[in-house]
Amino acid sequence: MLKSRKAKKYTALSLILSVLLSLIPGSWAGQASAATGDLEVTFGAGTHIGNLSYNYEHKDIAVLDLPSPAAAKLADNAYSYLEMRTEAVKHGEAVFALGYPLKNTSIITEGIINTPAAEINGRSRILTSAQVVSGMSGGPLMDAHGRLAGIISGSLRTMNNIHLIINMDDLRSILPAAMK
């Protein structure tokens, strides 16, 4: 969950890719940080104050700087993170969407890749049948090996049970070279 320090809540899952790098949907970050750059981020490791460092609205991805694991007093002095998939997803491939639509209760839904590349509002998106509901935005779409295959972005209003995923190419385009 994500919220501005000014008390208005925005529900989105923060996806951790490295010790200090977290991603959320860019549209949420723009709304939540309108009053301040500090955002309260809640995920499995607890609640922390992050700072919006970049908002790539054209890709619908924002980057948050998180406190160091030592400063956050995390067990094992580390955040949990997902390995990134290197190859593109394929039609019909099994995938799993993870999110927290019930606040402190995670859910996983299963589906397939309906299409690995669809042009939606000028952006390339993966389309999946894995169910997505409010509160899952920013969460991972994982492959059968538990690797990150994309970031949950939303749903299509014109097609029932088809959901939008930010692809790994968009994600890699904003990462520091050392993480690609």
N, CA, C and O of each residue as an XYZ file, in Angstrom:
720
protein
N       0.849     -1.165      0.000
C       0.000      0.000      0.000
C       0.896      1.229      0.000
O       2.003      1.221      0.538
N       0.396      2.253     -0.603
C       1.147      3.483     -0.767
C       0.285      4.630     -0.296
O      -0.898      4.684     -0.630
N       0.843      5.552      0.472
C       0.073      6.749      0.799
C       0.993      7.929      0.999
O       2.153      7.787      1.386
N       0.448      9.091      0.726
C       1.173     10.323      0.937
C       1.219     10.585      2.428
O       0.333     10.139      3.156
N       2.214     11.286      2.893
C       2.309     11.607      4.315
C       1.220     12.589      4.712
O       1.080     12.900      5.895
N       0.446     13.084      3.756
C      -0.638     14.025      4.030
C      -1.960     13.306      4.279
O      -3.015     13.927      4.148
N      -1.944     12.032      4.629
C      -3.090     11.241      5.086
C      -3.999     10.663      4.013
O      -4.835      9.823      4.345
N      -3.891     11.053      2.759
C      -4.726     10.441      1.738
C      -4.065      9.139      1.295
O      -2.876      9.118      0.978
N      -4.837      8.056      1.275
C      -4.269      6.749      0.935
C      -4.425      6.435     -0.537
O      -5.434      6.775     -1.155
N      -3.415      5.782     -1.095
C      -3.429      5.270     -2.450
C      -2.993      3.821     -2.359
O      -1.900      3.538     -1.869
N      -3.816      2.905     -2.818
C      -3.472      1.500     -2.714
C      -2.761      1.040     -3.966
O      -3.301      1.107     -5.070
N      -1.554      0.577     -3.779
C      -0.755      0.014     -4.863
C       0.349     -0.796     -4.219
O       0.798     -0.474     -3.119
N       0.776     -1.814     -4.872
C       1.835     -2.645     -4.344
C       3.160     -2.096     -4.809
O       3.309     -1.696     -5.964
N       4.125     -2.075     -3.904
C       5.469     -1.638     -4.243
C       6.297     -2.875     -4.544
O       6.325     -3.808     -3.741
N       6.956     -2.898     -5.662
C       7.737     -4.041     -6.096
C       9.215     -3.726     -5.918
O       9.722     -2.763     -6.493
N       9.901     -4.531     -5.126
C      11.308     -4.267     -4.837
C      12.193     -5.034     -5.803
O      12.055     -6.247     -5.962
N      13.107     -4.313     -6.449
C      14.014     -4.927     -7.405
C      15.457     -4.947     -6.919
O      16.281     -5.680     -7.467
N      15.772     -4.164     -5.913
C      17.123     -4.171     -5.358
C      17.054     -3.587     -3.959
O      15.973     -3.260     -3.468
N      18.181     -3.459     -3.334
C      18.216     -2.991     -1.953
C      17.492     -1.658     -1.763
O      16.770     -1.490     -0.781
N      17.670     -0.723     -2.670
C      17.099      0.603     -2.472
C      16.175      1.057     -3.590
O      15.835      2.238     -3.662
N      15.764      0.151     -4.457
C      14.949      0.541     -5.599
C      13.613     -0.166     -5.537
O      13.552     -1.394     -5.475
N      12.544      0.610     -5.552
C      11.195      0.060     -5.505
C      10.390      0.700     -6.615
O      10.600      1.867     -6.946
N       9.465     -0.057     -7.195
C       8.667      0.449     -8.304
C       7.193      0.442     -7.945
O       6.720     -0.462     -7.256
N       6.474      1.440     -8.407
C       5.025      1.518     -8.254
C       4.455      2.044     -9.552
O       5.191      2.612    -10.358
N       3.159      1.871     -9.779
C       2.599      2.463    -10.999
C       2.773      3.976    -10.989
O       2.473      4.631     -9.990
N       3.253      4.530    -12.091
C       3.530      5.958    -12.169
C       2.314      6.827    -11.936
O       2.426      7.907    -11.355
N       1.146      6.369    -12.383
C      -0.059      7.175    -12.206
C      -0.386      7.349    -10.728
O      -0.859      8.411    -10.321
N      -0.139      6.319     -9.917
C      -0.371      6.417     -8.472
C       0.633      7.374     -7.836
O       0.269      8.183     -6.982
N       1.873      7.285     -8.244
C       2.901      8.123     -7.647
C       2.624      9.590     -7.897
O       2.797     10.423     -7.007
N       2.194      9.908     -9.109
C       1.896     11.302     -9.429
C       0.805     11.857     -8.540
O       0.895     13.001     -8.094
N      -0.234     11.062     -8.270
C      -1.323     11.503     -7.403
C      -0.859     11.613     -5.959
O      -1.121     12.611     -5.288
N      -0.175     10.591     -5.490
C       0.184     10.516     -4.075
C       1.239     11.543     -3.682
O       1.250     12.019     -2.546
N       2.120     11.885     -4.608
C       3.216     12.786     -4.254
C       2.951     14.226     -4.649
O       3.866     15.049     -4.608
N       1.734     14.549     -5.028
C       1.426     15.914     -5.453
C       1.762     16.927     -4.357
O       2.210     18.036     -4.650
N       1.547     16.551     -3.112
C       1.795     17.473     -2.013
C       3.200     17.332     -1.430
O       3.744     18.295     -0.890
N       3.786     16.149     -1.531
C       5.093     15.913     -0.939
C       5.801     14.784     -1.676
O       5.142     13.946     -2.293
N       7.129     14.746     -1.623
C       7.891     13.673     -2.255
C       7.981     12.437     -1.387
O       8.345     11.371     -1.886
N       7.661     12.539     -0.098
C       7.722     11.386      0.794
C       6.456     10.563      0.688
O       5.349     11.099      0.745
N       6.621      9.251      0.533
C       5.494      8.350      0.436
C       5.666      7.216      1.433
O       6.767      6.698      1.618
N       4.569      6.837      2.071
C       4.599      5.703      2.983
C       4.290      4.451      2.181
O       3.244      4.367      1.539
N       5.195      3.476      2.214
C       5.066      2.262      1.433
C       4.935      1.075      2.373
O       5.743      0.907      3.287
N       3.909      0.244      2.149
C       3.711     -0.944      2.964
C       3.853     -2.168      2.084
O       3.214     -2.268      1.036
N       4.686     -3.093      2.510
C       4.828     -4.369      1.824
C       5.188     -5.404      2.876
O       5.218     -5.091      4.066
N       5.461     -6.637      2.454
C       5.679     -7.726      3.386
C       6.647     -7.427      4.517
O       6.490     -7.949      5.620
N       7.648     -6.593      4.258
C       8.651     -6.287      5.270
C       8.211     -5.187      6.229
O       8.966     -4.839      7.137
N       7.022     -4.632      6.057
C       6.539     -3.586      6.948
C       6.273     -2.289      6.213
O       6.216     -2.255      4.984
N       6.111     -1.222      6.982
C       5.828      0.094      6.426
C       7.069      0.969      6.541
O       7.709      1.027      7.592
N       7.397      1.643      5.454
C       8.596      2.489      5.418
C       8.281      3.773      4.665
O       7.336      3.833      3.879
N       9.077      4.787      4.913
C       8.941      6.046      4.186
C       9.904      6.009      3.014
O      11.113      5.861      3.190
N       9.348      6.148      1.804
C      10.160      6.197      0.604
C      10.079      7.596      0.015
O       9.210      8.392      0.372
N      10.979      7.871     -0.870
C      10.991      9.170     -1.523
C      10.889      8.947     -3.023
O      11.660      8.175     -3.594
N       9.948      9.616     -3.656
C       9.781      9.489     -5.095
C      11.004     10.085     -5.779
O      11.262     11.283     -5.669
N      11.759      9.242     -6.486
C      12.952      9.760     -7.151
C      12.715     10.021     -8.634
O      13.274     10.971     -9.182
N      11.897      9.198     -9.298
C      11.574      9.403    -10.702
C      10.154      8.927    -10.963
O       9.708      7.943    -10.375
N       9.450      9.618    -11.838
C       8.131      9.190    -12.262
C       8.124      9.197    -13.788
O       8.105     10.255    -14.417
N       8.139      8.013    -14.365
C       8.121      7.853    -15.813
C       6.676      7.689    -16.255
O       6.240      6.577    -16.553
N       5.936      8.780    -16.299
C       4.501      8.708    -16.592
C       4.222      8.079    -17.947
O       3.221      7.377    -18.093
N       5.071      8.305    -18.942
C       4.852      7.725    -20.266
C       4.980      6.202    -20.258
O       4.510      5.539    -21.183
N       5.613      5.641    -19.220
C       5.719      4.187    -19.080
C       4.844      3.672    -17.944
O       4.723      2.459    -17.772
N       4.225      4.568    -17.156
C       3.412      4.232    -15.994
C       4.228      3.511    -14.929
O       3.757      2.554    -14.314
N       5.461      3.980    -14.717
C       6.348      3.413    -13.699
C       6.961      4.559    -12.901
O       7.390      5.566    -13.464
N       6.994      4.389    -11.596
C       7.683      5.351    -10.743
C       8.712      4.600     -9.916
O       8.541      3.417     -9.621
N       9.778      5.290     -9.544
C      10.842      4.694     -8.744
C      10.874      5.390     -7.394
O      10.897      6.618     -7.310
N      10.874      4.583     -6.340
C      10.983      5.108     -4.981
C      12.328      4.728     -4.399
O      12.792      3.603     -4.583
N      12.956      5.659     -3.698
C      14.145      5.347     -2.916
C      13.660      4.925     -1.540
O      12.892      5.643     -0.902
N      14.108      3.757     -1.079
C      13.727      3.245      0.230
C      14.881      3.410      1.206
O      16.035      3.532      0.793
N      14.572      3.413      2.508
C      15.662      3.473      3.481
C      16.525      2.220      3.369
O      16.049      1.179      2.916
N      17.772      2.311      3.772
C      18.628      1.129      3.740
C      18.034      0.059      4.645
O      17.340      0.388      5.607
N      18.292     -1.214      4.358
C      17.755     -2.280      5.215
C      18.150     -2.111      6.683
O      17.358     -2.410      7.576
N      19.373     -1.633      6.935
C      19.809     -1.426      8.321
C      18.969     -0.346      8.987
O      18.545     -0.507     10.131
N      18.724      0.760      8.275
C      17.915      1.848      8.828
C      16.472      1.406      9.038
O      15.807      1.883      9.958
N      15.983      0.503      8.200
C      14.616      0.001      8.324
C      14.510     -1.120      9.357
O      13.416     -1.593      9.662
N      15.665     -1.540      9.892
C      15.734     -2.609     10.912
C      15.055     -3.888     10.425
O      14.210     -4.463     11.111
N      15.447     -4.317      9.226
C      14.873     -5.519      8.637
C      15.623     -6.758      9.100
O      16.834     -6.723      9.319
N      14.877     -7.865      9.248
C      15.498     -9.140      9.570
C      16.453     -9.503      8.447
O      16.158     -9.237      7.282
N      17.556    -10.086      8.762
C      18.588    -10.473      7.785
C      19.153     -9.270      7.046
O      19.871     -9.430      6.060
N      18.835     -8.063      7.516
C      19.383     -6.832      6.947
C      19.173     -6.747      5.429
O      20.057     -6.299      4.699
N      17.981     -7.187      4.957
C      17.715     -7.167      3.517
C      16.223     -7.105      3.244
O      15.412     -7.586      4.036
N      15.867     -6.501      2.104
C      14.505     -6.557      1.588
C      14.385     -7.826      0.753
O      15.379     -8.301      0.202
N      13.190     -8.372      0.655
C      12.943     -9.482     -0.270
C      12.776     -8.902     -1.668
O      12.247     -7.802     -1.825
N      13.218     -9.625     -2.671
C      13.077     -9.135     -4.036
C      12.887    -10.311     -4.997
O      13.105    -11.467     -4.632
N      12.485    -10.002     -6.208
C      12.259    -11.017     -7.237
C      13.351    -10.970     -8.293
O      13.862     -9.903     -8.632
N      13.702    -12.146     -8.807
C      14.613    -12.229     -9.940
C      13.847    -11.786    -11.183
O      12.678    -12.133    -11.352
N      14.500    -11.026    -12.042
C      13.850    -10.558    -13.274
C      14.047    -11.575    -14.398
O      15.139    -12.108    -14.598
N      12.988    -11.818    -15.104
C      13.011    -12.710    -16.259
C      13.775    -12.031    -17.387
O      13.662    -10.818    -17.568
N      14.545    -12.792    -18.142
C      15.319    -12.195    -19.233
C      14.615    -12.305    -20.582
O      14.765    -11.424    -21.428
N      13.850    -13.372    -20.793
C      13.187    -13.547    -22.088
C      11.750    -13.032    -22.024
O      11.145    -12.966    -20.953
N      11.216    -12.669    -23.194
C       9.845    -12.161    -23.276
C       8.842    -13.289    -23.018
O       9.129    -14.460    -23.268
N       7.669    -12.918    -22.516
C       6.602    -13.906    -22.312
C       6.039    -14.321    -23.672
O       6.204    -13.618    -24.669
N       5.367    -15.483    -23.690
C       4.820    -16.018    -24.938
C       3.315    -16.236    -24.821
O       2.795    -16.415    -23.720
N       2.621    -16.222    -25.949
C       1.180    -16.517    -25.977
C       0.898    -17.823    -25.241
O       1.591    -18.817    -25.453
N      -0.116    -17.824    -24.377
C      -0.551    -19.035    -23.704
C       0.271    -19.451    -22.504
O      -0.086    -20.414    -21.824
N       1.352    -18.763    -22.223
C       2.213    -19.111    -21.083
C       1.479    -18.880    -19.759
O       0.762    -17.890    -19.610
N       1.657    -19.786    -18.808
C       1.047    -19.649    -17.484
C       1.761    -18.550    -16.698
O       2.989    -18.471    -16.688
N       0.963    -17.701    -16.036
C       1.510    -16.614    -15.213
C       0.676    -16.474    -13.944
O      -0.436    -16.994    -13.853
N       1.234    -15.761    -12.968
C       0.603    -15.587    -11.669
C       0.694    -14.124    -11.255
O       1.773    -13.533    -11.292
N      -0.433    -13.539    -10.860
C      -0.474    -12.141    -10.397
C      -0.535    -12.149     -8.876
O      -1.308    -12.904     -8.286
N       0.276    -11.313     -8.246
C       0.326    -11.226     -6.789
C      -0.096     -9.835     -6.355
O       0.324     -8.845     -6.954
N      -0.916     -9.750     -5.328
C      -1.339     -8.446     -4.824
C      -1.934     -8.520     -3.440
O      -2.075     -9.595     -2.858
N      -2.281     -7.358     -2.925
C      -2.838     -7.202     -1.585
C      -4.158     -6.440     -1.627
O      -4.249     -5.357     -1.049
N      -5.180     -6.967     -2.290
C      -6.441     -6.231     -2.355
C      -7.173     -6.168     -1.012
O      -8.056     -5.331     -0.825
N      -6.814     -7.040     -0.093
C      -7.440     -7.055      1.237
C      -6.503     -6.480      2.288
O      -6.525     -6.915      3.439
N      -5.695     -5.524      1.915
C      -4.749     -4.809      2.753
C      -3.617     -5.704      3.235
O      -2.559     -5.711      2.605
N      -3.780     -6.452      4.308
C      -2.694     -7.260      4.853
C      -2.746     -8.719      4.416
O      -2.010     -9.548      4.951
N      -3.593     -9.042      3.466
C      -3.740    -10.417      2.997
C      -3.355    -10.493      1.531
O      -4.001     -9.889      0.675
N      -2.307    -11.235      1.252
C      -1.888    -11.364     -0.145
C      -2.723    -12.424     -0.848
O      -3.175    -13.390     -0.233
N      -2.919    -12.227     -2.148
C      -3.574    -13.236     -2.968
C      -2.732    -13.462     -4.215
O      -1.986    -12.587     -4.656
N      -2.873    -14.653     -4.764
C      -2.223    -14.989     -6.025
C      -3.305    -15.516     -6.949
O      -4.089    -16.386     -6.571
N      -3.342    -14.979     -8.173
C      -4.277    -15.483     -9.170
C      -3.482    -16.062    -10.329
O      -2.347    -15.657    -10.583
N      -4.084    -17.007    -11.022
C      -3.415    -17.684    -12.118
C      -4.115    -17.368    -13.431
O      -5.335    -17.209    -13.475
N      -3.337    -17.281    -14.489
C      -3.903    -17.048    -15.811
C      -2.885    -17.388    -16.873
O      -1.895    -18.073    -16.614
N      -3.139    -16.905    -18.060
C      -2.212    -17.095    -19.176
C      -1.911    -15.748    -19.812
O      -2.585    -14.751    -19.552
N      -0.900    -15.742    -20.639
C      -0.609    -14.560    -21.460
C      -1.543    -14.618    -22.660
O      -1.452    -15.530    -23.482
N      -2.438    -13.647    -22.761
C      -3.337    -13.579    -23.915
C      -2.616    -13.015    -25.126
O      -2.815    -13.481    -26.248
N      -1.786    -12.022    -24.901
C      -0.901    -11.509    -25.953
C       0.295    -10.843    -25.277
O       0.127    -10.103    -24.307
N       1.493    -11.099    -25.781
C       2.684    -10.512    -25.163
C       2.916     -9.047    -25.516
O       3.724     -8.383    -24.867
N       2.223     -8.529    -26.531
C       2.440     -7.132    -26.932
C       1.189     -6.570    -27.592
O       0.861     -6.908    -28.729
N       0.500     -5.707    -26.857
C      -0.673     -5.018    -27.403
C      -0.469     -3.521    -27.219
O       0.029     -3.078    -26.184
N      -0.853     -2.753    -28.216
C      -0.745     -1.291    -28.134
C      -2.002     -0.768    -27.438
O      -3.100     -0.850    -27.988
N      -1.836     -0.229    -26.226
C      -2.945      0.298    -25.439
C      -2.620      1.753    -25.076
O      -1.667      2.010    -24.341
N      -3.396      2.688    -25.581
C      -3.185      4.111    -25.307
C      -1.746      4.543    -25.569
O      -1.166      5.294    -24.784
N      -1.183      4.078    -26.651
C       0.172      4.475    -27.038
C       1.282      3.764    -26.283
O       2.451      4.119    -26.437
N       0.948      2.775    -25.475
C       1.950      2.030    -24.709
C       1.854      0.551    -25.056
O       0.758      0.026    -25.250
N       2.986     -0.115    -25.133
C       2.987     -1.561    -25.343
C       2.709     -2.233    -24.003
O       3.382     -1.953    -23.011
N       1.724     -3.112    -23.976
C       1.347     -3.813    -22.750
C       1.167     -5.292    -23.019
O       0.770     -5.698    -24.111
N       1.466     -6.091    -22.005
C       1.141     -7.511    -22.009
C      -0.309     -7.609    -21.582
O      -0.738     -6.881    -20.686
N      -1.076     -8.499    -22.207
C      -2.443     -8.764    -21.779
C      -2.494    -10.155    -21.158
O      -1.982    -11.118    -21.729
N      -3.119    -10.254    -19.977
C      -3.206    -11.527    -19.277
C      -4.616    -11.777    -18.766
O      -5.390    -10.844    -18.553
N      -4.939    -13.060    -18.572
C      -6.217    -13.440    -17.981
C      -6.101    -13.649    -16.470
O      -7.107    -13.921    -15.814
N      -4.897    -13.529    -15.905
C      -4.751    -13.629    -14.443
C      -5.571    -12.495    -13.825
O      -5.372    -11.331    -14.176
N      -6.474    -12.814    -12.926
C      -7.379    -11.813    -12.356
C      -6.621    -10.726    -11.596
O      -5.685    -11.005    -10.846
N      -7.042     -9.494    -11.806
C      -6.455     -8.324    -11.160
C      -7.597     -7.484    -10.613
O      -8.583     -7.241    -11.309
N      -7.465     -7.039     -9.366
C      -8.462     -6.172     -8.750
C      -7.757     -4.988     -8.109
O      -6.529     -4.960     -8.024
N      -8.531     -4.016     -7.661
C      -7.974     -2.837     -7.000
C      -7.086     -3.276     -5.838
O      -7.472     -4.134     -5.044
N      -5.911     -2.691     -5.744
C      -4.957     -3.051     -4.698
C      -3.831     -3.919     -5.205
O      -2.858     -4.163     -4.491
N      -3.957     -4.393     -6.449
C      -2.904     -5.226     -7.021
C      -1.988     -4.440     -7.953
O      -0.948     -4.952     -8.369
N      -2.358     -3.202     -8.289
C      -1.530     -2.374     -9.167
C      -0.138     -2.221     -8.577
O       0.020     -1.947     -7.387
N       0.864     -2.401     -9.420
C       2.247     -2.292     -8.966
C       2.823     -3.609     -8.513
O       4.025     -3.713     -8.271
N       1.981     -4.616     -8.395
C       2.450     -5.941     -7.979
C       3.077     -6.694     -9.136
O       2.995     -6.270    -10.288
N       3.702     -7.810     -8.819
C       4.377     -8.572     -9.869
C       3.461     -9.519    -10.623
O       2.518    -10.080    -10.064
N       3.758     -9.683    -11.893
C       3.252    -10.801    -12.671
C       4.442    -11.739    -12.755
O       5.496    -11.365    -13.270
N       4.280    -12.955    -12.252
C       5.388    -13.902    -12.185
C       5.173    -15.057    -13.143
O       4.039    -15.441    -13.427
N       6.273    -15.606    -13.637
C       6.178    -16.793    -14.485
C       6.148    -18.040    -13.608
O       6.161    -17.939    -12.381
N       6.109    -19.204    -14.227
C       6.013    -20.464    -13.493
C       7.249    -20.750    -12.640
O       7.211    -21.633    -11.782
N       8.337    -20.021    -12.860
C       9.564    -20.202    -12.087
C       9.716    -19.146    -10.990
O      10.751    -19.088    -10.325
N       8.690    -18.313    -10.800
C       8.722    -17.283     -9.769
C       9.507    -16.047    -10.137
O       9.813    -15.228     -9.270
N       9.839    -15.894    -11.405
C      10.584    -14.721    -11.855
C       9.624    -13.616    -12.276
O       8.510    -13.889    -12.723
N      10.055    -12.377    -12.132
C       9.258    -11.232    -12.533
C       9.107    -11.201    -14.049
O      10.095    -11.152    -14.781
N       7.845    -11.229    -14.517
C       7.561    -11.188    -15.951
C       6.948     -9.858    -16.359
O       6.843     -9.575    -17.553
N       6.534     -9.025    -15.388
C       5.933     -7.730    -15.662
C       5.366     -7.135    -14.393
O       5.401     -7.759    -13.332
N       4.841     -5.923    -14.506
C       4.263     -5.211    -13.369
C       2.785     -4.964    -13.661
O       2.434     -4.452    -14.724
N       1.935     -5.323    -12.727
C       0.491     -5.143    -12.900
C       0.179     -3.656    -13.012
O       0.599     -2.850    -12.181
N      -0.575     -3.310    -14.067
C      -0.904     -1.913    -14.312
C      -2.393     -1.623    -14.153
O      -2.758     -0.576    -13.618
N      -3.259     -2.526    -14.607
C      -4.699     -2.265    -14.522
C      -5.492     -3.251    -15.343
O      -5.022     -4.347    -15.644
N      -6.701     -2.855    -15.704
C      -7.597     -3.723    -16.467
C      -8.172     -2.963    -17.651
O      -8.215     -1.732    -17.656
N      -8.608     -3.702    -18.638
C      -9.291     -3.113    -19.783
C     -10.776     -3.023    -19.465
O     -11.389     -4.018    -19.078
N     -11.343     -1.866    -19.621
C     -12.781     -1.700    -19.364
C     -13.626     -2.303    -20.473
O     -14.785     -2.659    -20.259
N     -13.046     -2.416    -21.647
C     -13.808     -2.895    -22.800
C     -13.777     -4.412    -22.972
O     -14.501     -4.957    -23.805
N     -12.939     -5.099    -22.184
C     -12.838     -6.560    -22.295
C     -12.838     -7.163    -20.897
O     -11.950     -6.873    -20.096
N     -13.820     -7.993    -20.602
C     -13.872     -8.636    -19.293
C     -12.707     -9.610    -19.122
O     -12.342    -10.339    -20.044
N     -12.141     -9.601    -17.926
C     -11.104    -10.564    -17.539
C      -9.818    -10.481    -18.356
O      -9.091    -11.469    -18.459
N      -9.531     -9.333    -18.930
C      -8.254     -9.096    -19.600
C      -7.582     -7.939    -18.868
O      -8.178     -6.877    -18.693
N      -6.343     -8.151    -18.442
C      -5.670     -7.181    -17.579
C      -4.331     -6.754    -18.181
O      -3.700     -7.507    -18.924
N      -3.913     -5.539    -17.847
C      -2.736     -4.895    -18.426
C      -1.506     -5.068    -17.548
O      -1.561     -4.922    -16.327
N      -0.394     -5.384    -18.208
C       0.869     -5.610    -17.509
C       1.956     -4.784    -18.191
O       2.082     -4.808    -19.415
N       2.738     -4.057    -17.403
C       3.897     -3.325    -17.931
C       4.964     -4.370    -18.256
O       5.296     -5.205    -17.414
N       5.498     -4.322    -19.473
C       6.454     -5.352    -19.895
C       7.864     -5.101    -19.367
O       8.182     -4.014    -18.886
N       8.689     -6.120    -19.468
C      10.049     -6.047    -18.935
C      10.932     -5.089    -19.723
O      11.877     -4.535    -19.161
N      10.654     -4.876    -21.005
C      11.445     -3.909    -21.777
C      11.274     -2.504    -21.207
O      12.251     -1.770    -21.063
N      10.024     -2.123    -20.880
C       9.799     -0.809    -20.264
C      10.498     -0.720    -18.913
O      11.091      0.307    -18.582
N      10.429     -1.777    -18.148
C      11.082     -1.793    -16.845
C      12.591     -1.663    -16.991
O      13.209     -0.827    -16.332
N      13.185     -2.477    -17.843
C      14.644     -2.425    -18.020
C      15.114     -1.069    -18.540
O      16.232     -0.648    -18.241
N      14.277     -0.386    -19.313
C      14.691      0.900    -19.889
C      14.918      1.974    -18.830
O      15.584      2.972    -19.103
N      14.383      1.791    -17.639
C      14.578      2.804    -16.585
C      15.579      2.384    -15.524
O      15.940      3.185    -14.661
N      16.034      1.135    -15.576
C      16.955      0.633    -14.548
C      18.393      1.090    -14.781
O      18.817      1.284    -15.920
N      19.131      1.257    -13.693
C      20.557      1.521    -13.851
C      21.225      0.368    -14.593
O      20.785     -0.776    -14.472
N      22.264      0.643    -15.349
C      22.947     -0.364    -16.165
C      23.347     -1.599    -15.362
O      23.280     -2.711    -15.885
N      23.751     -1.439    -14.138
C      24.210     -2.567    -13.313
C      23.091     -3.552    -13.020
O      23.372     -4.712    -12.718
N      21.835     -3.133    -13.098
C      20.716     -4.010    -12.768
C      20.124     -4.688    -13.995
O      19.319     -5.608    -13.849
N      20.491     -4.271    -15.181
C      19.887     -4.822    -16.391
C      20.433     -6.192    -16.636
O      20.056     -6.842    -17.611
